[in-house]
Amino acid sequence: MAGGRRQAPPREDVLAAAMEMIAERGLEKLTMAALGREVGMSSGHLLYYFRTKDELLLQALEWSEGRLGAERARLLARRATARERLDAYVDLYVPDGHRDPHWTLWLEVWNRSQNADADARDRQAAIEGVWHRDLVALLAEGVSRGEFRAVDADRFATRLRALLDGFSIHVAIGLRGTDRGTILGHVREFLDDSLLADA
């Protein structure tokens, strides 16, 4: 309708634009005003929907994790050995490289979580929880099939994810000597030594 009010873009479009801005310009350039210009909304209108930048970042992370979750489910449902699917899980987990937008966002949300309320912390825990549960199930399957040596799947998953988080932070911040290929090599060697030794 000519002269009518312009419709606000769907929430998913705003979150996709936020992720694209992080990828192209870095997190420091993601302001409510800049994002508003990108999607044709005022910063006040964005604040109406998201309340704070912290909430915008957390929703962007949840949206990004939803997409990764669908990819993870597809990879884990493939007809392949447990070890092949475990390698695919690790490949998906580790950042693509320095300033990977998903990991850049994760690091910022983690940093801000020191002052987050209980709801935000619960939402972060939910994101972490699905990664953990998928890994536990995959490890337990590998043990039951005799592909992996007998390990406590929950404890092993906790330790493996801590290893992946540490290495992933190094890749995401661009620490010298910790490129993605090197890290994947370290993780695969660790998995060979700890899961396959007695299989």
FIVEXDREN-393838 format. One record per atom (N, C-alpha, C, O): z, x, y; chain; residue number from 0; atom name. Coordinates in steps of 0.05 Angstrom, whole numbers. Example, Ala and Ser with C-alpha at 12.3 -4.5 7.8 and 13.67 -1.06 7.14 Angstrom:
SITE      up    east   north  ch    i  at
SITE     156     264    -114   A    0   N
SITE     156     246     -90   A    0  CA
SITE     156     264     -66   A    0   C
SITE     169     285     -66   A    0   O
SITE     142     257     -45   A    1   N
SITE     143     273     -21   A    1  CA
SITE     157     258       1   A    1   C
SITE     161     268      23   A    1   O
This chain:
SITE      up    east   north  ch    i  at
SITE       0      17     -23   A    0   N
SITE       0       0       0   A    0  CA
SITE       0      18      25   A    0   C
SITE      17      35      27   A    0   O
SITE     -18      13      43   A    1   N
SITE     -21      30      67   A    1  CA
SITE       4      27      83   A    1   C
SITE      14       5      88   A    1   O
SITE      15      50      92   A    2   N
SITE      38      50     109   A    2  CA
SITE      64      45      95   A    2   C
SITE      86      44     107   A    2   O
SITE      63      41      68   A    3   N
SITE      88      36      53   A    3  CA
SITE     104      62      49   A    3   C
SITE      95      84      55   A    3   O
SITE     129      58      40   A    4   N
SITE     146      81      36   A    4  CA
SITE     135      98      12   A    4   C
SITE     127      87      -8   A    4   O
SITE     136     123      16   A    5   N
SITE     127     141      -6   A    5  CA
SITE     148     142     -28   A    5   C
SITE     172     145     -23   A    5   O
SITE     138     139     -52   A    6   N
SITE     157     139     -75   A    6  CA
SITE     167     167     -80   A    6   C
SITE     152     187     -77   A    6   O
SITE     193     170     -86   A    7   N
SITE     204     196     -93   A    7  CA
SITE     192     204    -120   A    7   C
SITE     188     187    -138   A    7   O
SITE     187     230    -124   A    8   N
SITE     177     239    -150   A    8  CA
SITE     197     234    -172   A    8   C
SITE     221     235    -166   A    8   O
SITE     189     230    -197   A    9   N
SITE     208     227    -219   A    9  CA
SITE     226     251    -221   A    9   C
SITE     218     274    -214   A    9   O
SITE     250     246    -230   A   10   N
SITE     270     268    -233   A   10  CA
SITE     259     291    -248   A   10   C
SITE     263     314    -241   A   10   O
SITE     244     286    -270   A   11   N
SITE     233     308    -286   A   11  CA
SITE     214     325    -270   A   11   C
SITE     213     349    -274   A   11   O
SITE     199     313    -252   A   12   N
SITE     181     329    -235   A   12  CA
SITE     196     347    -216   A   12   C
SITE     188     370    -211   A   12   O
SITE     219     337    -206   A   13   N
SITE     235     354    -188   A   13  CA
SITE     247     377    -204   A   13   C
SITE     247     400    -194   A   13   O
SITE     257     372    -228   A   14   N
SITE     268     394    -245   A   14  CA
SITE     247     414    -253   A   14   C
SITE     252     438    -254   A   14   O
SITE     223     404    -260   A   15   N
SITE     201     422    -266   A   15  CA
SITE     194     439    -242   A   15   C
SITE     189     463    -245   A   15   O
SITE     194     427    -219   A   16   N
SITE     187     443    -194   A   16  CA
SITE     209     464    -189   A   16   C
SITE     203     486    -181   A   16   O
SITE     234     457    -194   A   17   N
SITE     256     476    -191   A   17  CA
SITE     252     500    -209   A   17   C
SITE     255     523    -201   A   17   O
SITE     245     494    -234   A   18   N
SITE     241     516    -254   A   18  CA
SITE     217     533    -245   A   18   C
SITE     218     558    -248   A   18   O
SITE     196     520    -236   A   19   N
SITE     172     535    -227   A   19  CA
SITE     179     553    -203   A   19   C
SITE     169     576    -201   A   19   O
SITE     195     543    -185   A   20   N
SITE     203     559    -162   A   20  CA
SITE     220     583    -171   A   20   C
SITE     216     606    -160   A   20   O
SITE     238     579    -190   A   21   N
SITE     254     601    -200   A   21  CA
SITE     236     622    -212   A   21   C
SITE     239     646    -208   A   21   O
SITE     216     613    -228   A   22   N
SITE     198     632    -241   A   22  CA
SITE     181     647    -221   A   22   C
SITE     177     672    -225   A   22   O
SITE     171     634    -200   A   23   N
SITE     153     647    -182   A   23  CA
SITE     167     663    -159   A   23   C
SITE     157     684    -151   A   23   O
SITE     190     653    -150   A   24   N
SITE     202     664    -126   A   24  CA
SITE     230     675    -130   A   24   C
SITE     241     688    -113   A   24   O
SITE     242     668    -153   A   25   N
SITE     270     677    -158   A   25  CA
SITE     289     656    -149   A   25   C
SITE     283     638    -133   A   25   O
SITE     313     657    -161   A   26   N
SITE     333     636    -156   A   26  CA
SITE     343     636    -127   A   26   C
SITE     350     615    -116   A   26   O
SITE     343     659    -114   A   27   N
SITE     353     660     -87   A   27  CA
SITE     336     644     -68   A   27   C
SITE     345     636     -46   A   27   O
SITE     311     639     -75   A   28   N
SITE     293     624     -57   A   28  CA
SITE     295     594     -63   A   28   C
SITE     283     578     -48   A   28   O
SITE     309     586     -84   A   29   N
SITE     312     558     -90   A   29  CA
SITE     334     546     -73   A   29   C
SITE     358     546     -81   A   29   O
SITE     327     535     -51   A   30   N
SITE     345     520     -34   A   30  CA
SITE     337     490     -35   A   30   C
SITE     315     484     -43   A   30   O
SITE     356     473     -27   A   31   N
SITE     349     444     -27   A   31  CA
SITE     326     439      -8   A   31   C
SITE     308     423     -13   A   31   O
SITE     326     453      15   A   32   N
SITE     304     449      35   A   32  CA
SITE     277     458      23   A   32   C
SITE     257     444      26   A   32   O
SITE     277     481      10   A   33   N
SITE     252     492      -1   A   33  CA
SITE     242     474     -24   A   33   C
SITE     218     468     -25   A   33   O
SITE     260     465     -41   A   34   N
SITE     253     448     -63   A   34  CA
SITE     243     421     -52   A   34   C
SITE     223     410     -62   A   34   O
SITE     256     411     -31   A   35   N
SITE     247     386     -19   A   35  CA
SITE     219     388      -8   A   35   C
SITE     203     370     -12   A   35   O
SITE     212     410       5   A   36   N
SITE     185     414      15   A   36  CA
SITE     165     415      -8   A   36   C
SITE     143     404      -6   A   36   O
SITE     173     427     -31   A   37   N
SITE     156     429     -54   A   37  CA
SITE     149     402     -66   A   37   C
SITE     126     398     -75   A   37   O
SITE     168     384     -66   A   38   N
SITE     164     358     -80   A   38  CA
SITE     161     335     -60   A   38   C
SITE     159     312     -68   A   38   O
SITE     161     341     -34   A   39   N
SITE     156     320     -14   A   39  CA
SITE     180     302     -10   A   39   C
SITE     178     278      -5   A   39   O
SITE     204     314     -11   A   40   N
SITE     229     299      -6   A   40  CA
SITE     246     315      14   A   40   C
SITE     243     339      17   A   40   O
SITE     263     301      28   A   41   N
SITE     282     314      46   A   41  CA
SITE     304     326      30   A   41   C
SITE     310     317       7   A   41   O
SITE     317     347      41   A   42   N
SITE     340     358      26   A   42  CA
SITE     362     337      24   A   42   C
SITE     377     337       4   A   42   O
SITE     365     320      43   A   43   N
SITE     385     298      42   A   43  CA
SITE     379     279      19   A   43   C
SITE     397     270       5   A   43   O
SITE     353     274      15   A   44   N
SITE     345     256      -8   A   44  CA
SITE     351     270     -34   A   44   C
SITE     361     257     -53   A   44   O
SITE     346     296     -36   A   45   N
SITE     353     311     -61   A   45  CA
SITE     383     310     -66   A   45   C
SITE     392     306     -88   A   45   O
SITE     399     313     -44   A   46   N
SITE     428     313     -47   A   46  CA
SITE     438     285     -56   A   46   C
SITE     458     283     -70   A   46   O
SITE     423     265     -48   A   47   N
SITE     431     238     -57   A   47  CA
SITE     428     236     -87   A   47   C
SITE     445     223    -100   A   47   O
SITE     407     248     -98   A   48   N
SITE     403     247    -127   A   48  CA
SITE     421     267    -143   A   48   C
SITE     431     261    -164   A   48   O
SITE     424     291    -132   A   49   N
SITE     438     312    -147   A   49  CA
SITE     466     319    -137   A   49   C
SITE     481     333    -150   A   49   O
SITE     473     309    -113   A   50   N
SITE     500     313    -101   A   50  CA
SITE     505     341     -91   A   50   C
SITE     512     345     -68   A   50   O
SITE     500     362    -108   A   51   N
SITE     505     390    -100   A   51  CA
SITE     483     407    -113   A   51   C
SITE     469     398    -131   A   51   O
SITE     481     431    -103   A   52   N
SITE     462     450    -116   A   52  CA
SITE     471     457    -144   A   52   C
SITE     455     461    -162   A   52   O
SITE     498     459    -148   A   53   N
SITE     508     464    -175   A   53  CA
SITE     498     443    -195   A   53   C
SITE     490     450    -217   A   53   O
SITE     498     418    -186   A   54   N
SITE     489     396    -204   A   54  CA
SITE     459     398    -208   A   54   C
SITE     450     393    -231   A   54   O
SITE     444     404    -188   A   55   N
SITE     415     408    -191   A   55  CA
SITE     410     430    -212   A   55   C
SITE     393     427    -229   A   55   O
SITE     424     453    -209   A   56   N
SITE     420     475    -228   A   56  CA
SITE     427     467    -256   A   56   C
SITE     413     474    -275   A   56   O
SITE     449     453    -260   A   57   N
SITE     457     445    -286   A   57  CA
SITE     437     425    -298   A   57   C
SITE     431     427    -322   A   57   O
SITE     428     406    -282   A   58   N
SITE     408     387    -293   A   58  CA
SITE     382     402    -299   A   58   C
SITE     368     395    -319   A   58   O
SITE     374     421    -283   A   59   N
SITE     350     437    -289   A   59  CA
SITE     353     452    -315   A   59   C
SITE     335     454    -331   A   59   O
SITE     377     463    -320   A   60   N
SITE     382     477    -345   A   60  CA
SITE     381     457    -368   A   60   C
SITE     369     464    -389   A   60   O
SITE     393     434    -365   A   61   N
SITE     393     414    -387   A   61  CA
SITE     364     406    -393   A   61   C
SITE     357     403    -416   A   61   O
SITE     348     402    -372   A   62   N
SITE     320     395    -376   A   62  CA
SITE     305     417    -391   A   62   C
SITE     290     412    -410   A   62   O
SITE     309     442    -382   A   63   N
SITE     296     465    -395   A   63  CA
SITE     305     468    -424   A   63   C
SITE     289     474    -441   A   63   O
SITE     331     464    -428   A   64   N
SITE     342     466    -455   A   64  CA
SITE     330     444    -473   A   64   C
SITE     327     448    -497   A   64   O
SITE     325     420    -462   A   65   N
SITE     313     399    -477   A   65  CA
SITE     286     407    -488   A   65   C
SITE     279     401    -511   A   65   O
SITE     271     420    -471   A   66   N
SITE     244     430    -480   A   66  CA
SITE     247     452    -501   A   66   C
SITE     232     452    -520   A   66   O
SITE     266     470    -496   A   67   N
SITE     270     491    -516   A   67  CA
SITE     280     479    -542   A   67   C
SITE     273     489    -564   A   67   O
SITE     297     459    -540   A   68   N
SITE     308     446    -564   A   68  CA
SITE     286     434    -581   A   68   C
SITE     287     436    -606   A   68   O
SITE     266     422    -568   A   69   N
SITE     244     410    -583   A   69  CA
SITE     228     433    -597   A   69   C
SITE     219     429    -620   A   69   O
SITE     224     455    -583   A   70   N
SITE     210     477    -595   A   70  CA
SITE     226     489    -618   A   70   C
SITE     214     496    -639   A   70   O
SITE     252     491    -615   A   71   N
SITE     269     502    -636   A   71  CA
SITE     268     484    -660   A   71   C
SITE     266     494    -683   A   71   O
SITE     270     458    -656   A   72   N
SITE     269     440    -679   A   72  CA
SITE     242     442    -694   A   72   C
SITE     242     442    -719   A   72   O
SITE     220     446    -679   A   73   N
SITE     194     449    -692   A   73  CA
SITE     194     475    -709   A   73   C
SITE     184     475    -731   A   73   O
SITE     204     497    -697   A   74   N
SITE     204     522    -712   A   74  CA
SITE     222     521    -737   A   74   C
SITE     214     532    -757   A   74   O
SITE     245     509    -734   A   75   N
SITE     263     509    -757   A   75  CA
SITE     255     489    -779   A   75   C
SITE     264     492    -801   A   75   O
SITE     237     470    -772   A   76   N
SITE     228     451    -792   A   76  CA
SITE     203     461    -808   A   76   C
SITE     194     448    -826   A   76   O
SITE     193     485    -800   A   77   N
SITE     169     495    -813   A   77  CA
SITE     175     501    -843   A   77   C
SITE     198     506    -850   A   77   O
SITE     154     501    -858   A   78   N
SITE     156     509    -886   A   78  CA
SITE     154     540    -886   A   78   C
SITE     132     551    -887   A   78   O
SITE     177     553    -886   A   79   N
SITE     178     582    -886   A   79  CA
SITE     205     590    -897   A   79   C
SITE     223     573    -900   A   79   O
SITE     208     616    -903   A   80   N
SITE     234     625    -913   A   80  CA
SITE     255     623    -890   A   80   C
SITE     249     620    -867   A   80   O
SITE     280     623    -899   A   81   N
SITE     302     622    -880   A   81  CA
SITE     300     646    -861   A   81   C
SITE     306     643    -837   A   81   O
SITE     293     669    -872   A   82   N
SITE     292     693    -855   A   82  CA
SITE     269     691    -834   A   82   C
SITE     273     699    -811   A   82   O
SITE     246     680    -842   A   83   N
SITE     224     676    -823   A   83  CA
SITE     233     657    -801   A   83   C
SITE     226     662    -778   A   83   O
SITE     247     636    -808   A   84   N
SITE     256     617    -788   A   84  CA
SITE     278     629    -771   A   84   C
SITE     280     622    -747   A   84   O
SITE     295     646    -782   A   85   N
SITE     315     659    -767   A   85  CA
SITE     302     678    -746   A   85   C
SITE     311     680    -723   A   85   O
SITE     282     692    -754   A   86   N
SITE     267     709    -735   A   86  CA
SITE     255     693    -713   A   86   C
SITE     255     701    -689   A   86   O
SITE     245     669    -719   A   87   N
SITE     233     651    -699   A   87  CA
SITE     255     641    -680   A   87   C
SITE     250     639    -656   A   87   O
SITE     279     636    -690   A   88   N
SITE     302     628    -674   A   88  CA
SITE     308     650    -654   A   88   C
SITE     312     645    -630   A   88   O
SITE     310     674    -664   A   89   N
SITE     316     697    -647   A   89  CA
SITE     295     701    -626   A   89   C
SITE     301     706    -603   A   89   O
SITE     270     699    -634   A   90   N
SITE     247     702    -615   A   90  CA
SITE     250     682    -592   A   90   C
SITE     245     688    -569   A   90   O
SITE     258     657    -599   A   91   N
SITE     260     636    -579   A   91  CA
SITE     285     641    -561   A   91   C
SITE     284     635    -537   A   91   O
SITE     305     652    -572   A   92   N
SITE     331     657    -558   A   92  CA
SITE     328     679    -537   A   92   C
SITE     338     676    -514   A   92   O
SITE     316     701    -544   A   93   N
SITE     315     725    -527   A   93  CA
SITE     295     720    -504   A   93   C
SITE     273     710    -508   A   93   O
SITE     303     728    -479   A   94   N
SITE     285     723    -456   A   94  CA
SITE     258     737    -460   A   94   C
SITE     255     756    -474   A   94   O
SITE     238     725    -446   A   95   N
SITE     212     737    -446   A   95  CA
SITE     211     764    -432   A   95   C
SITE     194     781    -438   A   95   O
SITE     229     768    -414   A   96   N
SITE     230     794    -399   A   96  CA
SITE     248     791    -375   A   96   C
SITE     263     772    -372   A   96   O
SITE     246     811    -358   A   97   N
SITE     261     812    -333   A   97  CA
SITE     256     787    -316   A   97   C
SITE     232     780    -312   A   97   O
SITE     276     774    -307   A   98   N
SITE     275     751    -290   A   98  CA
SITE     263     726    -304   A   98   C
SITE     252     708    -291   A   98   O
SITE     266     726    -330   A   99   N
SITE     258     701    -345   A   99  CA
SITE     272     678    -331   A   99   C
SITE     296     678    -328   A   99   O
SITE     257     657    -323   A  100   N
SITE     269     635    -307   A  100  CA
SITE     291     620    -322   A  100   C
SITE     310     613    -309   A  100   O
SITE     287     615    -347   A  101   N
SITE     308     601    -362   A  101  CA
SITE     334     617    -363   A  101   C
SITE     356     606    -358   A  101   O
SITE     332     643    -369   A  102   N
SITE     356     659    -370   A  102  CA
SITE     367     664    -342   A  102   C
SITE     391     667    -339   A  102   O
SITE     350     667    -322   A  103   N
SITE     360     669    -294   A  103  CA
SITE     377     645    -287   A  103   C
SITE     398     648    -275   A  103   O
SITE     368     622    -295   A  104   N
SITE     383     597    -290   A  104  CA
SITE     409     597    -305   A  104   C
SITE     430     590    -295   A  104   O
SITE     408     605    -331   A  105   N
SITE     432     606    -348   A  105  CA
SITE     453     624    -335   A  105   C
SITE     476     616    -333   A  105   O
SITE     444     647    -326   A  106   N
SITE     464     666    -315   A  106  CA
SITE     477     655    -290   A  106   C
SITE     501     658    -286   A  106   O
SITE     461     641    -274   A  107   N
SITE     473     629    -249   A  107  CA
SITE     492     606    -256   A  107   C
SITE     513     604    -244   A  107   O
SITE     485     589    -275   A  108   N
SITE     503     568    -283   A  108  CA
SITE     528     579    -295   A  108   C
SITE     550     569    -289   A  108   O
SITE     526     599    -312   A  109   N
SITE     550     612    -323   A  109  CA
SITE     567     623    -301   A  109   C
SITE     592     619    -301   A  109   O
SITE     555     636    -282   A  110   N
SITE     571     648    -259   A  110  CA
SITE     585     626    -244   A  110   C
SITE     608     629    -237   A  110   O
SITE     571     604    -238   A  111   N
SITE     583     582    -223   A  111  CA
SITE     604     566    -239   A  111   C
SITE     620     551    -228   A  111   O
SITE     603     569    -266   A  112   N
SITE     621     553    -282   A  112  CA
SITE     650     561    -279   A  112   C
SITE     668     546    -288   A  112   O
SITE     655     584    -267   A  113   N
SITE     683     592    -262   A  113  CA
SITE     698     571    -246   A  113   C
SITE     722     567    -249   A  113   O
SITE     683     557    -228   A  114   N
SITE     696     536    -211   A  114  CA
SITE     686     508    -218   A  114   C
SITE     690     490    -202   A  114   O
SITE     673     505    -241   A  115   N
SITE     661     479    -248   A  115  CA
SITE     683     460    -258   A  115   C
SITE     704     468    -267   A  115   O
SITE     677     434    -255   A  116   N
SITE     696     414    -265   A  116  CA
SITE     693     410    -295   A  116   C
SITE     675     422    -307   A  116   O
SITE     710     394    -306   A  117   N
SITE     710     390    -335   A  117  CA
SITE     684     379    -346   A  117   C
SITE     675     386    -367   A  117   O
SITE     672     360    -331   A  118   N
SITE     647     348    -339   A  118  CA
SITE     625     369    -342   A  118   C
SITE     610     370    -361   A  118   O
SITE     622     386    -321   A  119   N
SITE     602     407    -322   A  119  CA
SITE     607     427    -345   A  119   C
SITE     588     435    -358   A  119   O
SITE     632     433    -350   A  120   N
SITE     638     451    -372   A  120  CA
SITE     631     439    -399   A  120   C
SITE     621     452    -417   A  120   O
SITE     637     413    -401   A  121   N
SITE     630     399    -426   A  121  CA
SITE     600     398    -431   A  121   C
SITE     591     401    -453   A  121   O
SITE     585     395    -409   A  122   N
SITE     556     394    -412   A  122  CA
SITE     545     422    -419   A  122   C
SITE     526     424    -435   A  122   O
SITE     556     443    -408   A  123   N
SITE     548     470    -416   A  123  CA
SITE     555     475    -446   A  123   C
SITE     539     486    -461   A  123   O
SITE     579     466    -454   A  124   N
SITE     587     469    -482   A  124  CA
SITE     569     454    -501   A  124   C
SITE     563     463    -523   A  124   O
SITE     559     431    -492   A  125   N
SITE     540     416    -508   A  125  CA
SITE     514     431    -513   A  125   C
SITE     503     431    -535   A  125   O
SITE     504     444    -492   A  126   N
SITE     480     460    -494   A  126  CA
SITE     485     483    -514   A  126   C
SITE     468     487    -532   A  126   O
SITE     507     497    -511   A  127   N
SITE     513     519    -529   A  127  CA
SITE     516     508    -558   A  127   C
SITE     508     521    -577   A  127   O
SITE     528     485    -560   A  128   N
SITE     535     474    -586   A  128  CA
SITE     510     469    -604   A  128   C
SITE     511     474    -628   A  128   O
SITE     488     459    -592   A  129   N
SITE     465     453    -608   A  129  CA
SITE     452     479    -619   A  129   C
SITE     443     480    -641   A  129   O
SITE     451     499    -602   A  130   N
SITE     441     525    -612   A  130  CA
SITE     459     535    -635   A  130   C
SITE     448     545    -655   A  130   O
SITE     485     532    -632   A  131   N
SITE     503     542    -653   A  131  CA
SITE     500     526    -679   A  131   C
SITE     498     538    -700   A  131   O
SITE     499     499    -677   A  132   N
SITE     497     483    -701   A  132  CA
SITE     471     488    -716   A  132   C
SITE     471     490    -740   A  132   O
SITE     449     491    -701   A  133   N
SITE     424     498    -714   A  133  CA
SITE     425     524    -729   A  133   C
SITE     414     527    -751   A  133   O
SITE     438     544    -717   A  134   N
SITE     440     570    -729   A  134  CA
SITE     457     569    -754   A  134   C
SITE     451     581    -774   A  134   O
SITE     480     555    -752   A  135   N
SITE     498     553    -775   A  135  CA
SITE     483     540    -798   A  135   C
SITE     485     549    -821   A  135   O
SITE     468     518    -793   A  136   N
SITE     454     504    -814   A  136  CA
SITE     433     522    -827   A  136   C
SITE     430     522    -852   A  136   O
SITE     419     538    -811   A  137   N
SITE     399     556    -822   A  137  CA
SITE     411     578    -839   A  137   C
SITE     401     585    -860   A  137   O
SITE     433     589    -829   A  138   N
SITE     447     610    -844   A  138  CA
SITE     457     599    -871   A  138   C
SITE     455     612    -892   A  138   O
SITE     469     575    -870   A  139   N
SITE     480     563    -894   A  139  CA
SITE     458     558    -914   A  139   C
SITE     462     561    -938   A  139   O
SITE     435     549    -904   A  140   N
SITE     412     544    -922   A  140  CA
SITE     403     570    -935   A  140   C
SITE     398     571    -959   A  140   O
SITE     401     592    -919   A  141   N
SITE     393     618    -930   A  141  CA
SITE     413     628    -951   A  141   C
SITE     404     640    -971   A  141   O
SITE     439     623    -947   A  142   N
SITE     459     632    -966   A  142  CA
SITE     456     615    -992   A  142   C
SITE     456     626   -1014   A  142   O
SITE     453     589    -989   A  143   N
SITE     451     571   -1012   A  143  CA
SITE     426     577   -1029   A  143   C
SITE     427     573   -1053   A  143   O
SITE     405     586   -1017   A  144   N
SITE     380     592   -1031   A  144  CA
SITE     381     621   -1042   A  144   C
SITE     362     628   -1057   A  144   O
SITE     401     636   -1036   A  145   N
SITE     402     663   -1045   A  145  CA
SITE     386     683   -1029   A  145   C
SITE     382     706   -1037   A  145   O
SITE     375     674   -1006   A  146   N
SITE     360     692    -989   A  146  CA
SITE     378     711    -974   A  146   C
SITE     371     734    -969   A  146   O
SITE     402     701    -966   A  147   N
SITE     421     717    -952   A  147  CA
SITE     446     721    -969   A  147   C
SITE     452     705    -987   A  147   O
SITE     459     743    -964   A  148   N
SITE     484     747    -979   A  148  CA
SITE     505     727    -970   A  148   C
SITE     501     714    -949   A  148   O
SITE     526     723    -985   A  149   N
SITE     546     703    -979   A  149  CA
SITE     561     711    -954   A  149   C
SITE     576     731    -953   A  149   O
SITE     558     695    -933   A  150   N
SITE     572     699    -908   A  150  CA
SITE     584     672    -899   A  150   C
SITE     573     651    -907   A  150   O
SITE     604     673    -883   A  151   N
SITE     614     648    -871   A  151  CA
SITE     595     642    -848   A  151   C
SITE     594     656    -828   A  151   O
SITE     579     621    -852   A  152   N
SITE     557     615    -833   A  152  CA
SITE     567     611    -805   A  152   C
SITE     554     620    -786   A  152   O
SITE     590     597    -801   A  153   N
SITE     600     592    -775   A  153  CA
SITE     609     618    -761   A  153   C
SITE     602     622    -737   A  153   O
SITE     624     634    -775   A  154   N
SITE     633     659    -763   A  154  CA
SITE     609     678    -757   A  154   C
SITE     609     691    -736   A  154   O
SITE     591     679    -776   A  155   N
SITE     568     697    -772   A  155  CA
SITE     551     687    -748   A  155   C
SITE     542     703    -732   A  155   O
SITE     547     661    -745   A  156   N
SITE     532     650    -723   A  156  CA
SITE     546     656    -696   A  156   C
SITE     532     663    -677   A  156   O
SITE     572     654    -695   A  157   N
SITE     587     661    -671   A  157  CA
SITE     582     690    -663   A  157   C
SITE     577     696    -639   A  157   O
SITE     584     708    -682   A  158   N
SITE     580     736    -676   A  158  CA
SITE     551     743    -669   A  158   C
SITE     546     758    -650   A  158   O
SITE     532     730    -683   A  159   N
SITE     504     735    -678   A  159  CA
SITE     497     725    -650   A  159   C
SITE     482     739    -635   A  159   O
SITE     506     702    -642   A  160   N
SITE     500     691    -616   A  160  CA
SITE     512     708    -594   A  160   C
SITE     501     711    -572   A  160   O
SITE     536     719    -599   A  161   N
SITE     548     738    -579   A  161  CA
SITE     530     762    -576   A  161   C
SITE     526     772    -553   A  161   O
SITE     520     773    -598   A  162   N
SITE     502     796    -597   A  162  CA
SITE     476     788    -582   A  162   C
SITE     467     804    -565   A  162   O
SITE     465     765    -588   A  163   N
SITE     441     756    -574   A  163  CA
SITE     446     752    -544   A  163   C
SITE     429     759    -528   A  163   O
SITE     468     740    -537   A  164   N
SITE     475     736    -509   A  164  CA
SITE     476     763    -494   A  164   C
SITE     465     766    -473   A  164   O
SITE     490     782    -506   A  165   N
SITE     493     808    -493   A  165  CA
SITE     466     822    -489   A  165   C
SITE     460     831    -467   A  165   O
SITE     450     823    -510   A  166   N
SITE     424     835    -508   A  166  CA
SITE     406     819    -489   A  166   C
SITE     391     831    -473   A  166   O
SITE     408     793    -489   A  167   N
SITE     391     776    -472   A  167  CA
SITE     397     780    -443   A  167   C
SITE     379     780    -426   A  167   O
SITE     422     784    -436   A  168   N
SITE     430     789    -409   A  168  CA
SITE     417     815    -400   A  168   C
SITE     407     817    -377   A  168   O
SITE     418     835    -417   A  169   N
SITE     406     861    -410   A  169  CA
SITE     376     858    -404   A  169   C
SITE     365     870    -385   A  169   O
SITE     362     843    -421   A  170   N
SITE     333     838    -417   A  170  CA
SITE     329     823    -391   A  170   C
SITE     312     830    -375   A  170   O
SITE     344     802    -387   A  171   N
SITE     340     784    -364   A  171  CA
SITE     344     798    -337   A  171   C
SITE     331     793    -317   A  171   O
SITE     364     817    -337   A  172   N
SITE     369     831    -311   A  172  CA
SITE     353     856    -308   A  172   C
SITE     353     869    -288   A  172   O
SITE     337     863    -329   A  173   N
SITE     320     886    -328   A  173  CA
SITE     334     913    -331   A  173   C
SITE     325     933    -320   A  173   O
SITE     355     913    -347   A  174   N
SITE     369     938    -352   A  174  CA
SITE     350     958    -366   A  174   C
SITE     338     951    -386   A  174   O
SITE     348     982    -355   A  175   N
SITE     330    1001    -367   A  175  CA
SITE     336    1007    -396   A  175   C
SITE     359    1009    -404   A  175   O
SITE     314    1009    -411   A  176   N
SITE     317    1015    -440   A  176  CA
SITE     322     991    -457   A  176   C
SITE     327     994    -481   A  176   O
SITE     322     967    -445   A  177   N
SITE     328     943    -461   A  177  CA
SITE     306     922    -458   A  177   C
SITE     312     899    -452   A  177   O
SITE     281     931    -462   A  178   N
SITE     260     911    -461   A  178  CA
SITE     261     893    -485   A  178   C
SITE     274     899    -505   A  178   O
SITE     246     871    -484   A  179   N
SITE     247     851    -505   A  179  CA
SITE     240     862    -533   A  179   C
SITE     254     857    -552   A  179   O
SITE     220     879    -535   A  180   N
SITE     212     890    -560   A  180  CA
SITE     234     907    -573   A  180   C
SITE     239     905    -597   A  180   O
SITE     247     923    -557   A  181   N
SITE     268     940    -566   A  181  CA
SITE     291     923    -576   A  181   C
SITE     303     929    -597   A  181   O
SITE     298     903    -561   A  182   N
SITE     321     885    -568   A  182  CA
SITE     315     871    -594   A  182   C
SITE     332     869    -612   A  182   O
SITE     291     860    -597   A  183   N
SITE     284     846    -622   A  183  CA
SITE     285     865    -646   A  183   C
SITE     294     857    -668   A  183   O
SITE     278     890    -642   A  184   N
SITE     280     909    -663   A  184  CA
SITE     309     914    -671   A  184   C
SITE     315     915    -695   A  184   O
SITE     327     916    -651   A  185   N
SITE     356     920    -657   A  185  CA
SITE     367     896    -673   A  185   C
SITE     381     899    -692   A  185   O
SITE     359     872    -664   A  186   N
SITE     370     848    -677   A  186  CA
SITE     360     846    -706   A  186   C
SITE     375     839    -724   A  186   O
SITE     334     851    -710   A  187   N
SITE     323     849    -737   A  187  CA
SITE     336     870    -755   A  187   C
SITE     341     864    -779   A  187   O
SITE     341     893    -745   A  188   N
SITE     355     914    -761   A  188  CA
SITE     383     905    -768   A  188   C
SITE     392     908    -791   A  188   O
SITE     397     893    -749   A  189   N
SITE     424     882    -754   A  189  CA
SITE     423     861    -776   A  189   C
SITE     440     860    -793   A  189   O
SITE     403     843    -774   A  190   N
SITE     401     822    -794   A  190  CA
SITE     395     833    -821   A  190   C
SITE     406     823    -841   A  190   O
SITE     377     852    -822   A  191   N
SITE     371     865    -848   A  191  CA
SITE     396     877    -861   A  191   C
SITE     402     872    -884   A  191   O
SITE     412     891    -844   A  192   N
SITE     436     905    -854   A  192  CA
SITE     457     885    -862   A  192   C
SITE     472     890    -882   A  192   O
SITE     460     864    -847   A  193   N
SITE     484     846    -852   A  193  CA
SITE     478     822    -869   A  193   C
SITE     496     811    -881   A  193   O
SITE     453     814    -871   A  194   N
SITE     447     790    -887   A  194  CA
SITE     432     796    -913   A  194   C
SITE     435     781    -932   A  194   O
SITE     416     817    -913   A  195   N
SITE     399     822    -936   A  195  CA
SITE     410     843    -955   A  195   C
SITE     399     846    -977   A  195   O
SITE     430     858    -948   A  196   N
SITE     439     881    -963   A  196  CA
SITE     445     874    -992   A  196   C
SITE     437     888   -1010   A  196   O
SITE     459     851    -997   A  197   N
SITE     467     844   -1024   A  197  CA
SITE     452     821   -1035   A  197   C
SITE     458     811   -1057   A  197   O
SITE     431     812   -1021   A  198   N
SITE     417     788   -1031   A  198  CA
SITE     400     795   -1055   A  198   C
SITE     387     778   -1066   A  198   O
